[in-house]
Amino acid sequence: MKAFKYLSSGERSEIEILQKKGYGVRVIARVLGRSPNTISMELKRVPSGYKAVYAKLYASTELKNRRLQWSKIESIKELKEYVIARLKESWNPDEISGRMKKEKKPWYVSKSAIYEWLESVRGERYKKYLYAYRPGRRHKKKNGLHGRILHMIPIESRVLGASNRTRYGHFESDLVVSGRSGAGGLSTSLERKSRYLYAMKVPSLSSLEKQKTLVSLIQECSVKSITFDRGHENARHRELQVSTYFCNAYSSYEKGGVENANKMIRRFFPKKTDFASVSEEEVNRIVSIINNKPRKILHYMTATEVAVRAGVINRVS
C-alpha cells in the first residue's frame, strides 16, 4: 500500500481550477491520482468556496494543532493524573482514551496524543508502563520438535461459533514458562469472545500438572471447547471431557488471543522470572488487573464485566 502524502500547493491549485470548471470529486480525484475521499475532505476545508491559498492555511493550522494535542495532557492536571494512573494499571493508550470518552470526562485526549506524549520528554518516563514496550531488540527463536499427541482434532474442525467468536465458552490455552534457572510456570487460558483470562501456577511443565489447572478452569467457568498448540503438556486433553482442538504445527498464532494475554502477563513477569518464587496471590492480582481493564475490542468494557454478564464465570475463585 502506498504511503499517504499531504496535498501539495500545486495539487490544491489544480483542485481549485477543476472545481471552477464544474468537474466533480471523482473526476478531480482521477486527474490527480488521489482518493475521492481525499478530494472530498479537502473541499470541505473551505465550505464558503474552495481557494487553494485558504485551504493550505487551514491544513497547516490543523496539522499544527494535531501535533500539539499531546500538550493538553501537560496543561490539564486531572487529565494527566488520569492517564498516568491508568498506565500504571497496565491500560494501553487506546483503552485509556476509549474509557475516558465512555465515562464522559470533562476532558478528552485521543490515543494518538497519548502515544505522542509518551514519546515526548515530559512523558517518556511513563513508557515503561506499556506492556508491549521493549527497550531493546527482540529475537525470535523457534521451538524444538513437539512430542506426539494422540487423538488430535485439527483447528479447521473447530465449531464455527468458536472460530468466529460468536459464542461464549470457547477457550485457548497455553503456558508461560520460567527462566532457564527456574522451574514451572503459569498455565494460561483465555475465553475467545469475552477475552476473560484464567491463570494458575504449575510446579512443572508436565501434562498432569497442566491437566489439573484445566480441571479447575472447567469447574470455575463455562467451557465448551479448548484450543491448544502441540506442546507435550497438552497430551492428556482427552481426559478433560470437553471438545479440544489443536493448532497446526509451529502455528501458535492460530490461538492469538491467549498469546496476546501472555504478552500482558510478561509485562509483570519478565522472561527470566522464576515462577517457583512467585505466590499464587501475586498471580491472581496480576490476572485481576488484566481482566479489569477496559478493552477496545469489548467496546471499552472489561473482560470480567463481559464474562459475568455472559455467564462465562460459574464460580469466583
N, C-alpha and C positions, 0 to 999 in steps of 0.2 A: 504493500500500500504506500502511495506517495505521501511524503510528509507535507503537512499543510503549510502554505506560505501566506503571509499577510498580503492584502492587495497593495499594489504599488500605485504611485501617483499617476503613472501612465494608464494603468487599468481603470482607475477612477475617472480619468478624463474620458476614456472610451465609453464607460458606462453612461456618463452624462450626455455624450453626443448621441449614442444609440437610443437612449430613452427619449431624448427630444425628438428623434425621428420616428418615435412611436413603436419601436421594437419591444417585444415582451421579454419577460425574465428568462424564459428558456432559450430564446434566440441569442440574447446577450451572453448567457452562460456558455452556449455552444461556440460563439465567436471568440470568447476569452479563454475557453478551455477550463471553465470553472463549474462548480456545482450550482444548480439553480438555487439551492438553499443559501449559498454564499451571496449570490447576487440579490436575492430577496431580502436577506438580513441587512445587506449594505444599503439598499434603497430605503429601508426603514429608519436608517440613521438620521436622515433629513426629511421628515414627513411633509414639510412645507414645500418641497420641491428640491429634487436632488441637485446638488452642486458639489463638484469634486473637492474644491478647497474646504468647504464646510465639513464634508464627510471625513476628510483627513484629520481635521481639527478634533472632531468628535471622537474618532477612533483613537487618536493619540491620548486624549484625556481619559477615555475609558480604559485603555491599556495601562496607563499610569496608575489609575485608581485600583485596578485589579491587582497590580503588582504590589501595591501598598496595603492590600487588605489585611495582611498578617499583622500590621502595626496596630490594628484595632485591639488585638489581644493585649498589647502593652499599655494601651490607653484606658482600658476598662478593667479595673481591679477585679471585680466579681467574675468577669468573663475569664480572665487569666487564671484565677483561683480554681474555677470550674474545670478548665482544660487540664491544668496540672493535676488536680485531684483525680480526674478520670484516667489520665495517662498512668498515674501510679496504681490504678486499679486494673491496669492492663487493657484498657479500651484503646482501639485504634482511632485515628482522626475521623474516619468516616462514621464510626459508631458514636463518637462524641458529638459531631455535628448533627447527625440524624436525631439523636436523643434530645439534643438542645431544642431542635425545632419541634419535636413531638411534645416536649414539656412546656412549649410556648414561653421560653425565657424572654426577658425584656431585651436581650441582646442575642446576636447570632453571628456565627462565622462559619465559612464553608470548610470542608475537609482540605481543599487545596491550600487555603490560607493557613490552616494549622500546620500542614506539611512545610509550607514556606517559612513559617515562624520557627519550626524545629530546625530548619537549615540556616536560620539567621544566628548572629552572635548571641542574641538575647535568649533564644530558645534551644540552642544546640545541646545544652547540658541535660535536657529532658529527653533527648533522642534515645537514651539507654532504656527508657520505659516501653519502647516499641518492641513487641515480641519478635517481629521479623527483622529487627535491626541487627546487622552483623558488621562489627568494626573492621574485620579483615576479610580476605577472600575465603570462599568455601570450596572445598574439593569433594567431589562425589566419588564414592567407591562402590563398586558392585559387590553384592553379597556373594558368598560362595554357593556351591550347589546345595539345593534343598533336599531333605530326606523325602523318601517316597511316602505318600499318604494314600491310604486305600479309600475307595468309595467316594472320590471327589466328584461333585456336580459342578460343571463349569459355570462361570458367571453369566454366560449367554443364556442359560436356562432359568435365570432368576425371574421371579414373577414380575409382571410389568409394574405393579404398584410399588415394588421395591426399587426397580431401576429408574423410574421417572419421578420418584419421591412424591407420589400422590397418596400414599398410605403410610400411616404410622406403624411403628413396631418392627421396622427392618433396620438392623444394626450392622456396623462394620467393626471389626476387632483387630487389634494389633498389640505389639509390645514396645515399650520404651525401656531400653536396657541400660544397666550401669556401665561406668567406665571400665577400662581393662583391669584395673586393680580392685574393682568392686564385685558385688555379687547380686544376682536377681535383677529386679526392675519393676516396671509397672505394667499391668495388663489394662489396656485401654479399650473402651467400646463406645461408639458414637451412634446415636439414633439418627438415621439419614434425614428425616423430614424436619424434626424439631431441633436437630443439632445438639441434643442433650448428651453430655459426656459422663461416662461412668468409668472410674479407675480404681484399681486396688493394687497393693503391693504383692509381688510374688518373690519368695525367697530364692527360687531358681527358675530357669527357663524351660523346665520340663513340661511335657504335655499334661501331666497330672496336676501340677500347680496352676497351669493356665485353665484347665477344666474347672477347678474349684472356683475360680473367680467368675467364670461364666455361669456356673450354677447359681451363684449369688446374684448375678445380673438378672437371670431368669426369675428368681424369687422376688426381686425388688421392682422389676419393670415388666411391661407387657412386650414380650419378644416373639415375633413371628418368624424371623429369619436372621441369620448372621452370615456375613461375608468375610472370608479370611484370605490371607496370602498363603503361599505354600510352605511356610515355615514348619519345622518338625513339631513345634509346640502345639500345633493345631491337629495333631494326629488323632485325638480322641473325640473328634467332633460328632461322631455318630451317637455318642453316649448322652448328648445334650437333649435329644428328643425334640429338637426344633429343626426347621429346614436350614441347611447350611450350603453355602456356595463358595467357590474358590476362584480367585483371580487367575489369569493366565500367568505362566512362568515369567518372572522378572517384570511383572506389570503391576506393582503395588499402587501405581497411580490410579488403578481402577477402583480403589477404595480411598479416594482422595479426601473424603470428609474426615476420617479418623487420622489420616496423615497430617492434615492441617491442624487438627486438635493436638497432635503430638508436638507440632511446632510451638503451639501456645504453651504447652507444658514445659518445653525446653527453655522457654524464657525464664522460668523459675528454677528449673533443674537442668543446668548445662550438661554437655555431653560427658564430662568427667565425674559427674555425680555418682556416688556410691549409695544406692537406694537402701542398702542394709542399714545405713546410718540415718535414714530419713524416717520419721514417725508416720504412722497411718493418719494421725490427726493433721499433720502438715500436708499430706497428700489431699485429704478431704478439704482443707482450707483452700488450696490452690484450685481444685476442681470446682469448688463453690464460686470462686472469683470468675472462672471461665464461664460457668453456667449462668451467672447472674450479671453478665454484661450485655447490653443491647447489641443486636446484630442486624446489619442492613438486610441480609437475606431473610430475616424474620420480621421485616418492617419495624425494626428497632424495638421489638420485644426481646426478652431474654429467653434463652433455651429452657430454663426452668419454668417460666410463665407458660410457654407453648406446650411443654411436655405435661405439665399439670392439667392444663385445660383439655388436652387431647387424651388424657388417661394413660400416657406412656409410663408414668411412675405409679407403681402399685403400693409401694411402701417406702417411706423416707428412711434412709439408713442413718 
